[in-house]
């Protein structure tokens, strides 16, 4: 059946071939900060 994954590929997966990456955490702006920026753009 075409809808079943090929478990052979999963079993032979080699984590050592993956590239190392750096992740960055970002924070979202608060509603208040967004409102302040909107007001400063208008004036």
ABEGO torsion letter per residue (X at the ends): XAABBBAAAAAABBAAABBBBBBBBBBBBBAAAAAAAAAAAAX
